[in-house]
Amino acid sequence: MPRPDQSAKRRKRLLPIIAQAFAELGYGRATTAELAQRCKVRENILYRLWPNKKAMFVASIDYVYEQSAATWREILADIDDSADAAGRLLKHEAEHHGESGLHRIILAGLSQTDEPEIRDALRSMYGRFHRFIRAQIVAHRKGEDNGTLPDATASAWAIVGLGNLANISRELGLLTDRGRKRLFSDAGRLLLGGKSS
């Protein structure tokens, strides 16, 4: 009887290490030799799991979204009223956005958009963030007079942009931690509209 394929489990175990390496080193400086060393495996093991470094990077981009979504699911697990969800998520992000450093993968990826696979992965990731945030905004505004509120689709994109701005300000030291948290909280509340504004 053939042994079961363990590739998916190995990818799942190694991906956080690979993503952290890309976050620290960027795309260009993260060699497969460095990635293998950090994973404590030989390079050929990585190449059995992913066809090349670009595929590892693309998987890391997806990992950024998956980590955020897992955190958000945990935060929302005990909420009864979906209208409260957006406010709770906004409060969490104002306090903790960018702490993991994984946003650096996205910043590195933006310099590689001439690579179609990386560009497509970023588009997909941003689209997933947007859909999730838009759904939270719509639930938050349920029963409100939406004629006086900014469009939910545009508001969701603006919150995605706010996250990017917070990450850039963190990397460049443009705002203090307190200033960045206040920016995220105040602008986020305006963009959410409705009950917590």
N, C-alpha and C positions, 0 to 999 in steps of 0.2 A: 504494500500500500504506500503511495507517495506521501511525503511529508507535506503538511499544509503550508501554503505560502504565507510567510510572516512579513512580507514586504510592507503591507499597510501598517502593521503594528510598529515596525522599525521606523517608517517615515514619521509616524505620529510621535514616537519617542525622540527622534533626532531633530525634527523641525523646530522646536523651541530653541535648541542650541544654535542651529543654523540661522534662524531669524535674529537671535541676539548678536551673532557675529556680524551679520549684514548691518544691523542697527549701529554697531560700534565702528565697523570698518568701511561701510559703504559697499557699493557693488564692485568697483574697480579694485580696491585693495583686499577684498575678501577672496583669496585664492582657494581653490578646492583643497589644496594641501593644508591650509589653515583651517578650513571647515572640518576636514577629516580629523585633524589633530584635536580640535575642540570637542568633536564628537567621540574621540577615542576609538576611531575605526580607521581602516585603510581607505585610501581614495577610491579604490575599485568598489568598495562597499557602497559608497555614495553613488557611484555611477550605475550600480545595479538598481538603486532606488529612484534615481532621477537621471534623465539622459545627459544633462549638462548643468553647468553652474546657473545658466539663465533659468532653467526649470526650477532649480532650488530657490532662486530669487523670486520667481513668480509664485511659488508655493508660500514663500515668506510674506508676500503682499496679501495673499488670501488669509494667512495666519493673523495678520494685523486686525482684519475685520472679525475673524472668529473669536479672537481674544476679547475684543470689545463687546461683541454680542453675548459671549458667555458671562461677562461681568454684568451686563445689563439684565440678562435673564435672572441672574442671582439677585440683583437689586429689586427686580419686579416680582419675584416669586411670592411674596407675601402681601401684595397689594390687591385689595378688593375692588377699588374704584379705578378704572382705566384712565379717568380724567386726572388722577393724581400722579400717574406714571411719569408723564413728561416733566413735571416739576421735580420729582424725585431724581430723575436721570440728570436733569440740568444741574441740580444741586451737587450731585456726585461729580459730574464732569467739571464744574467750576472749581471744585476742590482738588480733583485728582488728574485732570486731563494732561496727558503727556508724561506722567511719572514713569511709566515703563520704559520710555525711550524708543519704543517700537515705531513711533512716528518718523524716526530717521530713515527707516526703510522706504517710506513713501517719499521723503525728500530726496533720497538717493535715486529712487525710481523715476522721479520727474526729470532727472538729467539723462535718462535712458529711453525717452519716449520715441526715439527713432527706431527702437526695436519693437516690432509689432506685438510680440507676445507680452512684453512688459507694458506697453501702452494699453493693450486690451485688458490686462489684469488690473491696472489702475482704474480704467473706466468701469470695469465690473465692480471693483471694491467701492469706488465712490458712489456708484449706482445703488449698491446694497445699503451703504450708510444713508443715502438720501431716502430710499424707500422706507427704511426703518424709522427714521426721524419724522418723515412726513406722516406716517401712520400714527405716531405718538402725538403729533400736533393735531391731527384730525380728531383723535379720541379726546384730547385735552379740550378742544373747542366745541365738543358736542353740545348742542343746545344753545350755543352763543349766537349772536347776530354776526355771522361771518361777513356781512356786507361792510362792516366797519373795521375788519381785521385784514392784515396783509394776506395775500394768497398763500395757502398752505404749501404748495409746491415751491414757490419762491422763498418762503420762510425756511423751508427745510434746506434748500441750497445755501441760504445765507448762514444757517447754523453750521453746515459743513464747512463753509468758508471761515466762519468764526473759529472752528477747531484748527484749521490750517494756520490762521493768523496767530492763535495762541501758541502753536508749535513753533512757528517762525520767531515769535517774540521770545520764547524760551531759549531757542538756539542762539539768537543774536543778543540776548540781554536787553531787549528793547523796553521791557516792562519788568517790574519787580514781581515776585510771586503774588503778592497781594494785589497789585495792579492787574495782573493777568486774570486772577480769580474774579476780581470785580468786573472786568471787561466781559468775561464769559457769562457771569451771572446776570449783570444788568442788561447787556445786549440780548442775551438769550431769553430773558423774561419778556422783553419787548417783542421779539420774534415769535415766541410762543403765543402771545396774546391770550385773551380769555381769562380764565379764573385766577391765575396767580400773578397777573400783570399788575 
